[in-house]
Amino acid sequence: MAKVKVKYFGRLRELLGVKEEEYEVGETTLADLLLKHIPERHGEVAEEWKQSVFMTIRGEVAVNRDGTPILRNYYVLVGGKSPEITYRLKDGDEVAILPPVGGG
Amino acid sequence: MKVKISEKLDDLNSLLSEIKGASSEIGAVVIFVGAVRGTGRDGGRVLRLEYEAYEEAAKDSLEKIIEDLKAKYGIIDAIVEHKVGSASVGEDTVYALVASKHREEGFKSIVELIERLKHETPIWKKEVTDKGSQWIENP
């Protein structure tokens, strides 16, 4: 099992009502975390989460030709770097999900 | 170089003295001050802005921007401070100072610095007006 920390900011922090939380996952990719684990834990806002983070077509998450989900204009960092959505999570990873920025 | 993400910005005059002390070759310091506007995107009267940052990543982002500007324009030094937390109308939220030998590279750098800050640096703001509230995405 891998224990990963997930950080939320801005509208996502507000949506989920939490700044950061931990997930214990088995063989899991970043896409699984975003599509399955997080919305499962936050079932009451799962639909809004999906619509916020992913491109959707008629309510369904849009996917690339290889079947990977397409993020809306969000960045996901793991350990400060931007990996592929197929990245396999490792124990101790810190995932940060960043909405479009608005500083200044 | 100094970058700071904080609930309280330092005194601007102190920052000016600090950056001028970086080198005797400095011939120009260009300063940008960002402040809270009284009218919101929704046309309402702004009550406050609420800023938050992914602090470690925001600092890395600002340091990278300054390093890039040093390499591109040959500026001597830069300081950037950005507020987090609640800010009321008229309050300063950003200080950016660029020190250079001549004005031209300073002017170019300050524009690029602020544009990149607004589009790259992981900082978010929520605008709260008398009509409601919304998270602002920079265009």
gemmi code that builds the backbone of each chain (N, CA, C; Angstrom):
import gemmi

chains = {
    "A": [
        ("MET", (0.842, -1.203, 0.000), (0.000, 0.000, 0.000), (0.873, 1.249, 0.000)),
        ("ALA", (0.408, 2.255, -0.696), (1.138, 3.534, -0.719), (0.303, 4.589, 0.006)),
        ("LYS", (0.962, 5.331, 0.892), (0.264, 6.420, 1.576), (0.649, 7.720, 0.877)),
        ("VAL", (-0.348, 8.439, 0.362), (-0.051, 9.692, -0.349), (-0.834, 10.835, 0.290)),
        ("LYS", (-0.198, 11.993, 0.273), (-0.860, 13.195, 0.788), (-1.386, 13.995, -0.407)),
        ("VAL", (-2.620, 14.485, -0.293), (-3.200, 15.272, -1.388), (-3.555, 16.661, -0.868)),
        ("LYS", (-3.100, 17.685, -1.587), (-3.383, 19.071, -1.185), (-4.339, 19.722, -2.179)),
        ("TYR", (-5.271, 20.491, -1.656), (-6.257, 21.192, -2.497), (-6.136, 22.699, -2.272)),
        ("PHE", (-6.431, 23.431, -3.304), (-6.339, 24.890, -3.215), (-7.557, 25.552, -3.843)),
        ("GLY", (-7.775, 26.801, -3.439), (-8.796, 27.642, -4.061), (-10.160, 26.978, -4.068)),
        ("ARG", (-10.771, 26.952, -5.245), (-12.155, 26.461, -5.354), (-12.275, 24.982, -4.962)),
        ("LEU", (-11.203, 24.202, -5.166), (-11.281, 22.784, -4.806), (-11.242, 22.599, -3.294)),
        ("ARG", (-10.397, 23.376, -2.630), (-10.360, 23.336, -1.165), (-11.737, 23.681, -0.612)),
        ("GLU", (-12.339, 24.694, -1.234), (-13.659, 25.128, -0.783), (-14.713, 24.044, -1.069)),
        ("LEU", (-14.624, 23.444, -2.248), (-15.591, 22.412, -2.638), (-15.533, 21.210, -1.692)),
        ("LEU", (-14.310, 20.746, -1.399), (-14.158, 19.539, -0.584), (-14.162, 19.851, 0.915)),
        ("GLY", (-13.946, 21.110, 1.264), (-13.952, 21.497, 2.674), (-12.733, 20.999, 3.427)),
        ("VAL", (-11.643, 20.753, 2.716), (-10.425, 20.259, 3.373), (-9.206, 20.766, 2.601)),
        ("LYS", (-8.138, 21.118, 3.348), (-6.921, 21.624, 2.698), (-6.039, 20.482, 2.210)),
        ("GLU", (-5.946, 19.451, 3.026), (-5.144, 18.290, 2.632), (-5.647, 17.060, 3.361)),
        ("GLU", (-5.370, 15.914, 2.765), (-5.794, 14.651, 3.374), (-4.905, 13.544, 2.842)),
        ("GLU", (-4.994, 12.395, 3.512), (-4.164, 11.264, 3.098), (-5.015, 10.155, 2.508)),
        ("TYR", (-4.433, 9.458, 1.564), (-5.080, 8.286, 0.968), (-4.122, 7.114, 1.046)),
        ("GLU", (-4.648, 5.962, 1.412), (-3.858, 4.728, 1.337), (-4.372, 3.959, 0.148)),
        ("VAL", (-3.524, 3.770, -0.819), (-3.966, 3.164, -2.073), (-3.057, 1.998, -2.442)),
        ("GLY", (-3.615, 1.092, -3.227), (-2.805, -0.010, -3.735), (-2.110, 0.426, -5.016)),
        ("GLU", (-2.117, -0.441, -6.024), (-1.539, -0.087, -7.326), (-2.452, 0.948, -7.974)),
        ("THR", (-2.078, 2.208, -7.841), (-2.988, 3.274, -8.262), (-2.253, 4.338, -9.063)),
        ("THR", (-2.891, 4.758, -10.149), (-2.315, 5.850, -10.926), (-2.927, 7.171, -10.457)),
        ("LEU", (-2.291, 8.236, -10.921), (-2.820, 9.569, -10.634), (-4.262, 9.687, -11.154)),
        ("ALA", (-4.508, 9.145, -12.344), (-5.860, 9.192, -12.927), (-6.864, 8.480, -12.017)),
        ("ASP", (-6.464, 7.324, -11.458), (-7.360, 6.588, -10.537), (-7.673, 7.428, -9.303)),
        ("LEU", (-6.631, 8.100, -8.791), (-6.820, 8.920, -7.594), (-7.860, 10.000, -7.860)),
        ("LEU", (-7.718, 10.665, -9.008), (-8.594, 11.806, -9.323), (-10.002, 11.359, -9.713)),
        ("LEU", (-10.079, 10.233, -10.420), (-11.370, 9.783, -10.955), (-12.153, 8.918, -9.983)),
        ("LYS", (-11.423, 8.217, -9.091), (-12.087, 7.206, -8.264), (-11.964, 7.527, -6.774)),
        ("HIS", (-10.734, 7.552, -6.278), (-10.545, 7.631, -4.826), (-11.088, 8.926, -4.225)),
        ("ILE", (-10.721, 10.056, -4.817), (-11.160, 11.336, -4.238), (-12.687, 11.485, -4.312)),
        ("PRO", (-13.306, 11.286, -5.493), (-14.774, 11.420, -5.529), (-15.500, 10.394, -4.667)),
        ("GLU", (-14.904, 9.216, -4.472), (-15.543, 8.223, -3.596), (-15.603, 8.726, -2.161)),
        ("ARG", (-14.507, 9.316, -1.721), (-14.474, 9.813, -0.349), (-15.384, 11.024, -0.170)),
        ("HIS", (-15.525, 11.803, -1.243), (-16.321, 13.038, -1.162), (-17.576, 12.898, -2.035)),
        ("GLY", (-18.330, 11.840, -1.744), (-19.477, 11.491, -2.581), (-20.495, 12.602, -2.772)),
        ("GLU", (-20.667, 13.424, -1.745), (-21.699, 14.464, -1.814), (-21.379, 15.553, -2.851)),
        ("VAL", (-20.087, 15.672, -3.211), (-19.721, 16.676, -4.224), (-19.001, 16.018, -5.409)),
        ("ALA", (-19.177, 14.693, -5.535), (-18.426, 13.946, -6.553), (-18.689, 14.474, -7.967)),
        ("GLU", (-19.952, 14.780, -8.233), (-20.299, 15.232, -9.586), (-19.664, 16.586, -9.887)),
        ("GLU", (-19.744, 17.467, -8.893), (-19.153, 18.807, -9.073), (-17.637, 18.707, -9.218)),
        ("TRP", (-17.032, 17.786, -8.462), (-15.599, 17.542, -8.565), (-15.234, 17.143, -9.996)),
        ("LYS", (-15.977, 16.184, -10.528), (-15.723, 15.678, -11.882), (-15.851, 16.799, -12.915)),
        ("GLN", (-16.915, 17.581, -12.765), (-17.156, 18.667, -13.736), (-16.084, 19.761, -13.619)),
        ("SER", (-15.528, 19.948, -12.419), (-14.528, 20.988, -12.220), (-13.170, 20.581, -12.765)),
        ("VAL", (-12.775, 19.348, -12.447), (-11.389, 18.931, -12.710), (-11.196, 18.408, -14.126)),
        ("PHE", (-12.221, 17.743, -14.669), (-12.061, 17.093, -15.974), (-12.896, 17.779, -17.064)),
        ("MET", (-12.412, 17.614, -18.287), (-13.257, 17.972, -19.431), (-14.385, 16.944, -19.475)),
        ("THR", (-15.590, 17.411, -19.673), (-16.692, 16.452, -19.744), (-17.512, 16.691, -21.009)),
        ("ILE", (-18.073, 15.608, -21.500), (-18.973, 15.685, -22.654), (-20.292, 15.044, -22.229)),
        ("ARG", (-21.357, 15.801, -22.261), (-22.679, 15.350, -21.779), (-22.560, 14.683, -20.410)),
        ("GLY", (-21.770, 15.308, -19.543), (-21.675, 14.836, -18.169), (-20.654, 13.727, -17.935)),
        ("GLU", (-20.108, 13.166, -19.030), (-19.125, 12.087, -18.877), (-17.718, 12.641, -19.075)),
        ("VAL", (-16.760, 12.094, -18.335), (-15.376, 12.549, -18.449), (-14.830, 12.221, -19.838)),
        ("ALA", (-14.291, 13.231, -20.493), (-13.722, 13.028, -21.832), (-12.369, 12.319, -21.708)),
        ("VAL", (-12.093, 11.431, -22.650), (-10.835, 10.677, -22.583), (-10.042, 10.832, -23.887)),
        ("ASN", (-8.723, 10.664, -23.753), (-7.846, 10.634, -24.919), (-8.007, 9.304, -25.649)),
        ("ARG", (-7.325, 9.182, -26.812), (-7.402, 7.919, -27.573), (-6.901, 6.735, -26.754)),
        ("ASP", (-5.934, 7.013, -25.849), (-5.398, 5.914, -25.042), (-6.250, 5.645, -23.797)),
        ("GLY", (-7.400, 6.308, -23.707), (-8.316, 6.037, -22.604), (-8.071, 6.854, -21.352)),
        ("THR", (-7.021, 7.684, -21.347), (-6.727, 8.490, -20.154), (-7.639, 9.723, -20.120)),
        ("PRO", (-8.077, 10.111, -18.929), (-8.997, 11.254, -18.824), (-8.298, 12.578, -19.151)),
        ("ILE", (-9.091, 13.519, -19.661), (-8.549, 14.827, -20.033), (-8.894, 15.833, -18.943)),
        ("LEU", (-7.846, 16.420, -18.363), (-8.064, 17.428, -17.325), (-8.560, 18.719, -17.966)),
        ("ARG", (-9.411, 19.424, -17.229), (-9.737, 20.784, -17.621), (-8.450, 21.591, -17.413)),
        ("ASN", (-8.496, 22.897, -17.283), (-7.249, 23.664, -17.168), (-6.680, 23.604, -15.745)),
        ("TYR", (-6.507, 22.404, -15.247), (-5.931, 22.182, -13.927), (-4.543, 21.576, -14.083)),
        ("TYR", (-3.661, 21.911, -13.119), (-2.356, 21.259, -13.075), (-2.330, 20.336, -11.874)),
        ("VAL", (-1.704, 19.204, -12.047), (-1.509, 18.298, -10.922), (-0.012, 18.081, -10.759)),
        ("LEU", (0.479, 18.396, -9.580), (1.901, 18.225, -9.302), (2.079, 17.062, -8.331)),
        ("VAL", (3.131, 16.294, -8.554), (3.526, 15.268, -7.579), (4.967, 15.580, -7.199)),
        ("GLY", (5.159, 15.887, -5.920), (6.501, 16.277, -5.481), (7.016, 17.498, -6.225)),
        ("GLY", (6.100, 18.391, -6.580), (6.488, 19.637, -7.246), (6.677, 19.515, -8.747)),
        ("LYS", (6.569, 18.295, -9.282), (6.734, 18.107, -10.729), (5.408, 17.679, -11.360)),
        ("SER", (5.307, 17.915, -12.652), (4.060, 17.623, -13.352), (4.184, 16.297, -14.116)),
        ("PRO", (3.693, 15.195, -13.546), (3.852, 13.891, -14.207), (2.723, 13.617, -15.191)),
        ("GLU", (2.852, 12.514, -15.912), (1.755, 12.036, -16.765), (0.601, 11.598, -15.865)),
        ("ILE", (-0.599, 11.624, -16.423), (-1.772, 11.217, -15.653), (-1.724, 9.706, -15.343)),
        ("THR", (-0.886, 8.995, -16.087), (-0.732, 7.540, -15.872), (0.335, 7.230, -14.823)),
        ("TYR", (0.911, 8.267, -14.220), (1.952, 8.070, -13.196), (1.429, 7.168, -12.079)),
        ("ARG", (2.242, 6.188, -11.668), (1.838, 5.256, -10.610), (2.292, 5.813, -9.257)),
        ("LEU", (1.357, 6.028, -8.384), (1.661, 6.677, -7.101), (2.543, 5.794, -6.226)),
        ("LYS", (3.474, 6.472, -5.531), (4.401, 5.766, -4.639), (4.186, 6.234, -3.198)),
        ("ASP", (4.595, 5.388, -2.267), (4.472, 5.734, -0.854), (5.207, 7.057, -0.587)),
        ("GLY", (4.557, 7.964, 0.108), (5.192, 9.236, 0.470), (4.981, 10.360, -0.548)),
        ("ASP", (4.335, 10.064, -1.655), (4.102, 11.110, -2.667), (3.209, 12.215, -2.102)),
        ("GLU", (3.507, 13.443, -2.519), (2.630, 14.572, -2.189), (2.029, 15.089, -3.488)),
        ("VAL", (0.706, 14.999, -3.576), (-0.008, 15.403, -4.791), (-0.664, 16.759, -4.514)),
        ("ALA", (-0.475, 17.705, -5.412), (-1.128, 19.012, -5.271), (-1.979, 19.255, -6.514)),
        ("ILE", (-3.231, 19.577, -6.296), (-4.150, 19.802, -7.423), (-4.429, 21.293, -7.512)),
        ("LEU", (-4.003, 21.881, -8.618), (-3.992, 23.337, -8.726), (-5.032, 23.838, -9.724)),
        ("PRO", (-6.026, 24.566, -9.264), (-6.953, 25.221, -10.203), (-6.227, 26.331, -10.976)),
        ("PRO", (-6.865, 26.875, -12.000), (-6.263, 28.003, -12.719), (-5.909, 29.128, -11.732)),
        ("VAL", (-4.738, 29.720, -11.921), (-4.242, 30.664, -10.909), (-4.879, 32.050, -11.083)),
        ("GLY", (-4.789, 32.838, -10.015), (-5.423, 34.166, -10.048), (-4.710, 35.182, -9.179)),
        ("GLY", (-3.408, 35.037, -9.060), (-2.655, 35.941, -8.196), (-2.486, 37.326, -8.800)),
        ("GLY", (-1.853, 38.193, -8.044), (-1.586, 39.543, -8.514), (-2.637, 40.512, -8.021)),
    ],
    "B": [
        ("MET", (18.342, 38.352, -4.403), (16.971, 37.974, -4.755), (16.212, 37.656, -3.472)),
        ("LYS", (14.973, 38.127, -3.436), (14.152, 37.775, -2.280), (12.720, 37.581, -2.752)),
        ("VAL", (12.098, 36.479, -2.348), (10.680, 36.312, -2.605), (10.006, 35.967, -1.285)),
        ("LYS", (8.809, 36.474, -1.117), (8.118, 36.267, 0.146), (6.615, 36.166, -0.113)),
        ("ILE", (6.016, 35.150, 0.477), (4.560, 34.985, 0.439), (4.116, 35.115, 1.886)),
        ("SER", (3.315, 36.139, 2.187), (3.077, 36.416, 3.600), (1.762, 37.154, 3.803)),
        ("GLU", (1.231, 37.063, 4.998), (0.010, 37.817, 5.310), (0.298, 39.302, 5.433)),
        ("LYS", (1.564, 39.638, 5.661), (1.922, 41.059, 5.812), (3.129, 41.376, 4.928)),
        ("LEU", (2.940, 42.337, 4.025), (4.057, 42.751, 3.172), (5.004, 43.619, 3.981)),
        ("ASP", (6.279, 43.586, 3.606), (7.262, 44.456, 4.270), (7.067, 45.900, 3.828)),
        ("ASP", (7.689, 46.804, 4.553), (7.628, 48.222, 4.214), (8.322, 48.455, 2.865)),
        ("LEU", (7.623, 49.134, 1.959), (8.143, 49.302, 0.595), (9.452, 50.095, 0.571)),
        ("ASN", (9.552, 51.120, 1.397), (10.795, 51.906, 1.432), (11.978, 51.057, 1.898)),
        ("SER", (11.700, 50.150, 2.837), (12.768, 49.259, 3.315), (13.216, 48.328, 2.197)),
        ("LEU", (12.228, 47.856, 1.414), (12.572, 46.971, 0.293), (13.409, 47.725, -0.751)),
        ("LEU", (13.045, 48.986, -0.977), (13.798, 49.803, -1.936), (15.246, 49.980, -1.463)),
        ("SER", (15.411, 50.280, -0.178), (16.773, 50.424, 0.358), (17.535, 49.117, 0.238)),
        ("GLU", (16.824, 48.023, 0.519), (17.467, 46.710, 0.483), (17.977, 46.383, -0.914)),
        ("ILE", (17.140, 46.614, -1.918), (17.552, 46.227, -3.271), (18.642, 47.176, -3.800)),
        ("LYS", (18.568, 48.438, -3.417), (19.621, 49.367, -3.868), (20.972, 49.014, -3.250)),
        ("GLY", (20.923, 48.339, -2.114), (22.166, 47.927, -1.465), (22.817, 46.720, -2.108)),
        ("ALA", (22.123, 46.104, -3.099), (22.640, 44.867, -3.696), (23.904, 45.105, -4.520)),
        ("SER", (24.021, 46.290, -5.130), (25.184, 46.548, -5.990), (25.331, 48.043, -6.240)),
        ("SER", (26.543, 48.486, -6.353), (26.771, 49.901, -6.675), (26.575, 50.170, -8.165)),
        ("GLU", (26.344, 49.107, -8.947), (26.100, 49.257, -10.394), (24.658, 49.579, -10.722)),
        ("ILE", (23.773, 49.534, -9.705), (22.350, 49.778, -9.963), (22.120, 51.245, -10.329)),
        ("GLY", (21.454, 51.430, -11.494), (21.146, 52.781, -11.936), (19.654, 53.037, -12.048)),
        ("ALA", (18.871, 51.975, -11.872), (17.410, 52.117, -11.974), (16.742, 51.042, -11.129)),
        ("VAL", (15.690, 51.442, -10.451), (14.837, 50.464, -9.766), (13.402, 50.723, -10.228)),
        ("VAL", (12.794, 49.713, -10.850), (11.399, 49.835, -11.292), (10.539, 49.066, -10.298)),
        ("ILE", (9.468, 49.712, -9.852), (8.626, 49.119, -8.813), (7.197, 48.963, -9.320)),
        ("PHE", (6.622, 47.776, -9.065), (5.199, 47.548, -9.333), (4.506, 47.329, -7.992)),
        ("VAL", (3.381, 48.015, -7.821), (2.562, 47.806, -6.630), (1.178, 47.356, -7.094)),
        ("GLY", (0.757, 46.199, -6.632), (-0.599, 45.735, -6.919), (-1.476, 46.049, -5.720)),
        ("ALA", (-2.676, 46.559, -5.981), (-3.572, 46.926, -4.881), (-4.985, 46.447, -5.182)),
        ("VAL", (-5.799, 46.382, -4.164), (-7.179, 45.881, -4.319), (-8.075, 46.986, -4.877)),
        ("ARG", (-8.673, 46.690, -6.050), (-9.591, 47.612, -6.714), (-10.964, 47.581, -6.039)),
        ("GLY", (-11.650, 48.689, -6.090), (-12.934, 48.793, -5.399), (-14.107, 48.171, -6.122)),
        ("THR", (-13.949, 47.938, -7.450), (-15.045, 47.345, -8.221), (-14.669, 45.942, -8.652)),
        ("GLY", (-15.565, 45.004, -8.448), (-15.272, 43.610, -8.748), (-15.567, 43.224, -10.176)),
        ("ARG", (-15.212, 41.990, -10.548), (-15.508, 41.469, -11.893), (-17.012, 41.449, -12.146)),
        ("ASP", (-17.771, 41.223, -11.079), (-19.230, 41.151, -11.224), (-19.874, 42.535, -11.184)),
        ("GLY", (-19.040, 43.575, -11.146), (-19.566, 44.942, -11.128), (-19.952, 45.414, -9.736)),
        ("GLY", (-19.865, 44.526, -8.766), (-20.249, 44.884, -7.402), (-19.140, 45.621, -6.656)),
        ("ARG", (-19.501, 46.082, -5.476), (-18.535, 46.782, -4.631), (-17.733, 45.730, -3.866)),
        ("VAL", (-16.401, 45.802, -4.024), (-15.549, 44.794, -3.395), (-15.531, 44.978, -1.879)),
        ("LEU", (-15.794, 43.891, -1.174), (-15.715, 43.914, 0.290), (-14.326, 43.473, 0.741)),
        ("ARG", (-13.798, 42.457, 0.079), (-12.434, 42.000, 0.355), (-11.997, 40.992, -0.706)),
        ("LEU", (-10.687, 40.781, -0.797), (-10.141, 39.674, -1.579), (-9.545, 38.682, -0.595)),
        ("GLU", (-9.665, 37.402, -0.911), (-9.056, 36.372, -0.069), (-8.035, 35.618, -0.919)),
        ("TYR", (-6.768, 35.766, -0.543), (-5.685, 35.116, -1.295), (-5.224, 33.851, -0.593)),
        ("GLU", (-4.883, 32.852, -1.391), (-4.179, 31.707, -0.828), (-3.131, 31.235, -1.822)),
        ("ALA", (-2.122, 30.540, -1.308), (-0.994, 30.134, -2.155), (-0.567, 28.715, -1.832)),
        ("TYR", (-0.010, 28.045, -2.823), (0.751, 26.818, -2.582), (2.165, 27.330, -2.356)),
        ("GLU", (2.451, 27.589, -1.091), (3.556, 28.483, -0.756), (4.920, 28.028, -1.294)),
        ("GLU", (5.257, 26.770, -1.069), (6.574, 26.300, -1.521), (6.687, 26.440, -3.041)),
        ("ALA", (5.623, 26.012, -3.733), (5.652, 26.064, -5.200), (5.617, 27.507, -5.707)),
        ("ALA", (4.920, 28.384, -4.983), (4.845, 29.787, -5.398), (6.219, 30.451, -5.276)),
        ("LYS", (6.917, 30.125, -4.189), (8.272, 30.679, -4.035), (9.189, 30.170, -5.137)),
        ("ASP", (9.112, 28.862, -5.410), (9.933, 28.294, -6.494), (9.631, 28.985, -7.817)),
        ("SER", (8.346, 29.206, -8.069), (7.925, 29.831, -9.319), (8.511, 31.238, -9.446)),
        ("LEU", (8.407, 32.020, -8.379), (8.908, 33.408, -8.422), (10.432, 33.445, -8.557)),
        ("GLU", (11.100, 32.527, -7.869), (12.570, 32.486, -7.992), (12.985, 32.132, -9.417)),
        ("LYS", (12.231, 31.203, -10.009), (12.543, 30.802, -11.395), (12.322, 31.985, -12.345)),
        ("ILE", (11.240, 32.725, -12.135), (10.957, 33.880, -12.989), (12.104, 34.901, -12.877)),
        ("ILE", (12.547, 35.168, -11.664), (13.626, 36.146, -11.472), (14.926, 35.652, -12.111)),
        ("GLU", (15.219, 34.362, -11.925), (16.434, 33.807, -12.563), (16.359, 33.974, -14.078)),
        ("ASP", (15.186, 33.691, -14.647), (14.998, 33.826, -16.098), (15.217, 35.270, -16.547)),
        ("LEU", (14.717, 36.225, -15.755), (14.851, 37.636, -16.119), (16.307, 38.095, -16.009)),
        ("LYS", (17.001, 37.552, -15.030), (18.440, 37.876, -14.912), (19.180, 37.401, -16.151)),
        ("ALA", (18.844, 36.173, -16.576), (19.524, 35.610, -17.748), (19.126, 36.339, -19.027)),
        ("LYS", (17.846, 36.701, -19.133), (17.328, 37.284, -20.385), (17.700, 38.752, -20.539)),
        ("TYR", (17.549, 39.523, -19.468), (17.734, 40.976, -19.586), (18.956, 41.496, -18.834)),
        ("GLY", (19.597, 40.631, -18.050), (20.785, 41.070, -17.314), (20.467, 41.998, -16.152)),
        ("ILE", (19.256, 41.871, -15.594), (18.952, 42.701, -14.419), (19.855, 42.274, -13.259)),
        ("ILE", (20.042, 43.178, -12.335), (20.976, 42.891, -11.234), (20.291, 42.121, -10.111)),
        ("ASP", (19.082, 42.535, -9.754), (18.403, 41.843, -8.664), (16.898, 42.127, -8.734)),
        ("ALA", (16.130, 41.343, -7.989), (14.682, 41.590, -7.918), (14.158, 41.105, -6.572)),
        ("ILE", (13.108, 41.752, -6.127), (12.388, 41.338, -4.920), (10.913, 41.235, -5.286)),
        ("VAL", (10.267, 40.150, -4.862), (8.822, 40.027, -5.060), (8.190, 39.600, -3.735)),
        ("GLU", (7.182, 40.327, -3.319), (6.391, 39.930, -2.155), (4.928, 39.863, -2.577)),
        ("HIS", (4.237, 38.815, -2.139), (2.815, 38.666, -2.464), (2.044, 38.359, -1.193)),
        ("LYS", (0.951, 39.032, -1.037), (0.130, 38.844, 0.160), (-0.716, 37.576, 0.059)),
        ("VAL", (-0.941, 36.922, 1.170), (-1.977, 35.899, 1.293), (-2.896, 36.302, 2.445)),
        ("GLY", (-4.077, 35.693, 2.479), (-5.055, 36.053, 3.497), (-6.004, 37.112, 2.969)),
        ("SER", (-6.680, 37.789, 3.871), (-7.718, 38.734, 3.485), (-7.137, 40.130, 3.223)),
        ("ALA", (-7.613, 40.770, 2.137), (-7.128, 42.116, 1.790), (-8.322, 43.011, 1.476)),
        ("SER", (-8.322, 44.206, 2.018), (-9.442, 45.113, 1.786), (-9.103, 46.130, 0.695)),
        ("VAL", (-10.112, 46.853, 0.246), (-9.950, 47.791, -0.875), (-8.845, 48.804, -0.566)),
        ("GLY", (-7.975, 48.997, -1.534), (-6.866, 49.940, -1.389), (-5.613, 49.325, -0.812)),
        ("GLU", (-5.760, 48.139, -0.245), (-4.594, 47.505, 0.390), (-3.615, 46.988, -0.669)),
        ("ASP", (-2.327, 47.100, -0.372), (-1.308, 46.574, -1.287), (-1.252, 45.059, -1.178)),
        ("THR", (-1.168, 44.384, -2.338), (-1.131, 42.924, -2.331), (0.127, 42.357, -2.994)),
        ("VAL", (0.773, 43.165, -3.816), (2.006, 42.724, -4.482), (3.015, 43.857, -4.487)),
        ("TYR", (4.242, 43.538, -4.128), (5.374, 44.437, -4.377), (6.363, 43.686, -5.256)),
        ("ALA", (6.735, 44.313, -6.367), (7.792, 43.742, -7.205), (8.779, 44.858, -7.515)),
        ("LEU", (10.029, 44.614, -7.229), (11.077, 45.613, -7.471), (12.143, 44.970, -8.342)),
        ("VAL", (12.522, 45.662, -9.392), (13.568, 45.168, -10.280), (14.680, 46.206, -10.346)),
        ("ALA", (15.881, 45.782, -10.032), (17.043, 46.683, -10.072), (17.924, 46.319, -11.249)),
        ("SER", (18.331, 47.345, -11.988), (19.146, 47.098, -13.179), (20.119, 48.254, -13.387)),
        ("LYS", (21.014, 48.065, -14.343), (21.953, 49.147, -14.641), (21.216, 50.315, -15.293)),
        ("HIS", (20.336, 49.975, -16.237), (19.619, 51.001, -16.997), (18.117, 50.749, -16.959)),
        ("ARG", (17.343, 51.774, -17.285), (15.889, 51.663, -17.138), (15.249, 50.658, -18.079)),
        ("GLU", (15.815, 50.555, -19.298), (15.130, 49.769, -20.333), (14.908, 48.315, -19.912)),
        ("GLU", (15.953, 47.665, -19.418), (15.797, 46.255, -19.022), (14.906, 46.129, -17.785)),
        ("GLY", (14.899, 47.190, -16.975), (14.018, 47.204, -15.807), (12.560, 47.250, -16.209)),
        ("PHE", (12.214, 48.121, -17.168), (10.820, 48.225, -17.631), (10.351, 46.900, -18.261)),
        ("LYS", (11.192, 46.347, -19.139), (10.810, 45.078, -19.792), (10.629, 43.975, -18.759)),
        ("SER", (11.534, 43.942, -17.795), (11.505, 42.856, -16.803), (10.285, 42.939, -15.902)),
        ("ILE", (9.910, 44.149, -15.506), (8.789, 44.257, -14.566), (7.492, 43.793, -15.243)),
        ("VAL", (7.341, 44.124, -16.526), (6.136, 43.686, -17.255), (6.104, 42.167, -17.330)),
        ("GLU", (7.225, 41.588, -17.728), (7.287, 40.132, -17.871), (7.099, 39.436, -16.519)),
        ("LEU", (7.706, 40.005, -15.507), (7.599, 39.406, -14.172), (6.136, 39.332, -13.717)),
        ("ILE", (5.430, 40.429, -13.855), (4.039, 40.453, -13.373), (3.142, 39.571, -14.247)),
        ("GLU", (3.366, 39.606, -15.563), (2.565, 38.742, -16.442), (2.764, 37.271, -16.080)),
        ("ARG", (4.013, 36.891, -15.860), (4.289, 35.479, -15.524), (3.742, 35.140, -14.138)),
        ("LEU", (3.899, 36.052, -13.197), (3.331, 35.825, -11.855), (1.838, 35.523, -11.964)),
        ("LYS", (1.153, 36.308, -12.778), (-0.301, 36.162, -12.882), (-0.723, 34.873, -13.565)),
        ("HIS", (0.153, 34.303, -14.395), (-0.235, 33.119, -15.146), (0.437, 31.829, -14.688)),
        ("GLU", (1.530, 31.948, -13.934), (2.283, 30.739, -13.583), (2.320, 30.452, -12.091)),
        ("THR", (2.332, 31.483, -11.289), (2.587, 31.293, -9.859), (1.317, 30.788, -9.164)),
        ("PRO", (1.429, 29.674, -8.412), (0.221, 29.092, -7.801), (-0.300, 29.902, -6.614)),
        ("ILE", (-1.005, 30.956, -6.970), (-1.683, 31.816, -5.995), (-3.114, 31.996, -6.511)),
        ("TRP", (-4.067, 31.967, -5.588), (-5.479, 32.079, -5.975), (-6.130, 33.206, -5.189)),
        ("LYS", (-7.126, 33.820, -5.803), (-7.858, 34.843, -5.051), (-9.357, 34.705, -5.263)),
        ("LYS", (-10.047, 34.938, -4.178), (-11.498, 34.944, -4.204), (-11.939, 36.377, -3.982)),
        ("GLU", (-12.796, 36.825, -4.876), (-13.290, 38.194, -4.762), (-14.650, 38.158, -4.082)),
        ("VAL", (-14.762, 38.905, -3.007), (-16.036, 38.964, -2.282), (-16.593, 40.375, -2.450)),
        ("THR", (-17.768, 40.455, -3.091), (-18.379, 41.763, -3.321), (-19.763, 41.789, -2.681)),
        ("ASP", (-20.423, 42.939, -2.802), (-21.782, 43.023, -2.245), (-22.793, 42.248, -3.097)),
        ("LYS", (-22.319, 41.670, -4.229), (-23.213, 40.856, -5.069), (-22.978, 39.365, -4.889)),
        ("GLY", (-21.882, 39.010, -4.244), (-21.570, 37.587, -4.072), (-20.068, 37.377, -4.029)),
        ("SER", (-19.648, 36.139, -4.324), (-18.206, 35.878, -4.320), (-17.851, 34.921, -5.449)),
        ("GLN", (-16.632, 35.058, -5.959), (-16.174, 34.158, -7.018), (-14.654, 34.047, -6.996)),
        ("TRP", (-14.159, 32.852, -7.392), (-12.725, 32.653, -7.574), (-12.338, 33.280, -8.905)),
        ("ILE", (-11.288, 34.060, -8.882), (-10.872, 34.803, -10.071), (-9.778, 34.046, -10.808)),
        ("GLU", (-9.992, 33.833, -12.119), (-8.937, 33.256, -12.962), (-8.372, 34.386, -13.800)),
        ("ASN", (-7.048, 34.486, -13.809), (-6.437, 35.558, -14.607), (-6.585, 35.274, -16.096)),
        ("PRO", (-7.011, 36.269, -16.863), (-7.204, 36.061, -18.306), (-5.870, 35.900, -19.028)),
    ],
}
model = gemmi.Model(1)
for chain_id, residues in chains.items():
    chain = gemmi.Chain(chain_id)
    for i, (resn, *xyz) in enumerate(residues, 1):
        res = gemmi.Residue()
        res.name, res.seqid = resn, gemmi.SeqId(i, " ")
        for name, pos in zip(("N", "CA", "C"), xyz):
            atom = gemmi.Atom()
            atom.name, atom.element = name, gemmi.Element(name[0])
            atom.pos, atom.b_iso = gemmi.Position(*pos), 0.0
            res.add_atom(atom)
        chain.add_residue(res)
    model.add_chain(chain)
structure = gemmi.Structure()
structure.add_model(model)
structure.setup_entities()
